[in-house]
Amino acid sequence: MIKLKRDDEPSPIKLILTLGIAGFLSGLAIVGIYEVTLPTITAYKAKVLREAVFKVLPGTVRIEKLHYVDGQLQASLSEQDDSIYAGYDSNGALLGYALTGDGPGFQDTIRLLYGYIPNKKLIVGMEVLESRETPGLGDKIYKDADFTANFIELSVEPTIIMVKKGNKSAPNEVDAISGATISSKAVVRIINESIEKWNEKL
């Protein structure tokens, strides 16, 4: 018995063409949405960063964006990977610097900002800018007030050390978060690496 091909059955070429057009239009829509929303996202991130600078450098009333070029810090208006922020008080005196750092956490990259006073070798505040750590555990790196308080008057000499919760006894020690050791270790590691990068430059 001969089986006749149905006239309404689409050909493989037509199917491939339809899928190709659908994929192209979907990709075009994604790119279009990204381009439209990018300025808003960028502006929001800049606003969050600016607000964080004032938080991690208590007493700051004016900030200045700087980057390191040819062995010295220079004022900058552009966004660069090595940008840092100088904080000044109401008399125009330099209080310290807000430095960024990032690195792998338990789930994904953690990006943070911390206030640093080079002549005292002290960290005076820390804010997590981006994190996708586990809700209820890893997200305590920015939700747990006791943990973030570790980074107020924290000495970086000889290096920052994380200890078991409740065992903190030295000015360079940080109490770990119970149940989120990996995330809290990541924060300490990120700051130590950032300090090593910037200490001599500042």
matplotlib code that plots the C-alpha trace (Angstrom):
import matplotlib.pyplot as plt

x = [0.0, 1.4, 1.3, 0.6, 2.2, -0.3, -0.4, -0.6, 2.5, 5.3, 8.5, 11.8, 13.1, 10.0, 10.4, 14.1, 13.3, 10.5, 12.7, 15.5, 13.3, 11.9, 15.4, 16.6, 13.6, 14.0, 17.7, 16.9, 14.4, 16.8, 19.6, 17.1, 15.8, 19.4, 20.4, 17.3, 17.8, 21.6, 21.7, 19.2, 21.1, 24.4, 22.9, 21.5, 24.7, 26.6, 24.0, 24.4, 28.1, 28.1, 25.8, 28.0, 31.1, 29.6, 28.6, 32.1, 33.9, 32.1, 32.2, 32.6, 30.8, 32.6, 34.1, 36.5, 36.9, 40.6, 42.6, 46.2, 48.3, 52.1, 52.8, 50.3, 46.6, 44.8, 41.3, 39.1, 35.6, 35.6, 34.7, 37.8, 38.7, 41.3, 39.0, 39.0, 37.2, 38.8, 36.6, 36.9, 35.4, 33.7, 37.0, 38.4, 40.7, 41.2, 39.6, 40.5, 39.7, 36.8, 38.2, 36.4, 37.2, 35.6, 36.1, 34.3, 32.0, 30.0, 27.5, 28.9, 31.1, 31.0, 31.7, 32.2, 33.4, 35.3, 36.6, 40.4, 42.6, 46.2, 48.2, 46.4, 46.2, 42.5, 39.3, 36.4, 33.4, 32.3, 29.3, 28.5, 27.6, 26.7, 26.1, 24.1, 25.0, 22.4, 19.4, 19.3, 23.0, 25.5, 23.4, 24.3, 27.5, 25.5, 22.3, 24.0, 24.8, 27.3, 29.3, 29.4, 30.4, 33.6, 34.8, 34.7, 38.1, 39.5, 43.3, 44.9, 48.2, 49.8, 46.7, 43.0, 42.2, 38.8, 38.2, 35.3, 32.3, 32.8, 36.6, 37.6, 40.3, 42.6, 42.1, 42.8, 40.3, 36.8, 34.1, 32.9, 29.2, 27.8, 26.6, 28.1, 31.8, 32.6, 30.9, 32.5, 35.9, 35.4, 34.8, 38.0, 40.0, 38.7, 39.7, 43.1, 43.8, 42.6, 44.7, 47.8, 47.1, 46.6, 48.6, 51.9, 50.1, 48.3]
y = [0.0, 3.4, 6.1, 9.5, 12.6, 15.0, 18.4, 20.2, 18.5, 21.2, 20.5, 20.2, 23.4, 25.3, 24.1, 25.1, 28.5, 29.1, 28.1, 30.3, 33.3, 32.7, 32.4, 35.5, 37.6, 36.3, 37.2, 40.6, 41.2, 40.2, 42.5, 45.3, 45.0, 44.8, 48.0, 49.8, 48.8, 49.0, 52.8, 52.3, 49.4, 51.2, 54.3, 52.2, 50.4, 53.7, 55.1, 52.0, 52.2, 55.9, 55.3, 52.5, 54.7, 57.0, 54.0, 52.4, 55.7, 57.2, 61.0, 61.4, 64.4, 64.4, 61.7, 61.7, 58.9, 58.0, 55.5, 54.4, 55.5, 55.7, 55.1, 57.6, 58.2, 60.5, 61.9, 60.0, 60.4, 57.1, 53.7, 51.5, 48.3, 50.0, 52.9, 53.7, 56.4, 59.0, 60.2, 63.7, 65.3, 68.7, 70.4, 68.8, 66.4, 62.9, 60.3, 57.2, 55.2, 53.0, 50.0, 47.3, 43.6, 40.5, 36.8, 33.5, 32.7, 29.5, 30.1, 32.8, 35.9, 38.2, 41.8, 44.1, 47.6, 48.4, 51.5, 51.6, 54.0, 53.3, 55.1, 53.2, 49.9, 49.7, 48.7, 50.9, 49.4, 46.8, 46.6, 43.7, 45.1, 41.9, 38.4, 35.3, 33.3, 30.9, 32.6, 32.1, 31.1, 32.7, 35.9, 36.6, 38.1, 41.3, 40.6, 39.6, 42.7, 40.9, 39.7, 43.1, 44.7, 42.7, 45.1, 48.2, 49.0, 45.8, 45.6, 44.3, 43.5, 41.1, 39.8, 39.4, 36.0, 34.3, 32.4, 30.2, 32.3, 33.5, 33.1, 36.5, 37.9, 40.0, 43.2, 41.4, 38.5, 38.1, 35.8, 33.3, 32.9, 29.6, 27.5, 29.8, 29.4, 29.3, 32.6, 34.3, 32.9, 34.3, 37.8, 37.6, 36.3, 38.9, 41.8, 40.3, 40.0, 43.6, 44.9, 43.2, 44.9, 48.4, 48.7, 49.8, 52.0, 54.0]
z = [0.0, -1.0, 1.6, 0.1, 1.5, 3.1, 1.4, 4.8, 6.2, 6.5, 4.7, 6.7, 5.0, 6.1, 9.7, 9.8, 8.3, 10.8, 13.8, 12.4, 12.1, 15.6, 17.1, 15.3, 16.5, 20.1, 20.0, 18.6, 21.4, 24.1, 22.7, 22.3, 25.9, 27.2, 25.3, 26.6, 30.2, 30.4, 31.2, 34.0, 35.4, 35.2, 36.8, 39.6, 40.3, 40.4, 42.9, 45.1, 45.0, 45.9, 48.8, 50.0, 50.0, 52.5, 54.7, 54.7, 55.4, 58.4, 58.5, 54.7, 53.2, 49.8, 47.7, 44.7, 42.2, 41.6, 39.6, 39.7, 36.7, 36.3, 40.0, 41.4, 42.1, 39.7, 39.6, 37.1, 35.7, 33.8, 35.1, 35.4, 37.2, 39.4, 40.4, 44.1, 46.1, 48.4, 51.3, 52.8, 55.9, 56.1, 56.4, 53.3, 55.2, 53.7, 55.9, 53.9, 50.8, 49.7, 47.9, 45.9, 45.8, 44.3, 44.2, 44.3, 47.1, 47.7, 44.9, 42.7, 42.7, 45.7, 45.1, 48.0, 49.1, 52.3, 53.9, 54.6, 56.5, 55.2, 57.9, 60.6, 58.7, 59.6, 57.9, 59.1, 57.3, 54.7, 52.4, 50.0, 46.6, 44.8, 46.1, 45.1, 48.2, 49.7, 51.2, 55.0, 55.1, 52.8, 52.5, 56.2, 55.0, 54.5, 56.6, 59.8, 61.8, 64.0, 61.0, 59.3, 62.7, 62.5, 59.8, 62.0, 63.4, 61.9, 61.7, 58.5, 60.2, 59.8, 57.9, 58.5, 60.1, 60.4, 63.6, 64.9, 66.0, 69.6, 69.6, 68.3, 70.6, 68.4, 66.4, 63.1, 63.7, 62.2, 63.7, 61.2, 60.4, 61.8, 58.9, 56.3, 56.8, 53.1, 52.4, 55.4, 54.5, 50.9, 52.3, 54.4, 51.4, 49.0, 51.4, 52.1, 48.4, 47.8, 50.7, 49.3, 45.9, 47.3, 50.5, 48.9, 46.3, 49.0]

ax = plt.figure().add_subplot(projection="3d")
ax.plot(x, y, z, "-o")
ax.set_aspect("equal")
plt.show()
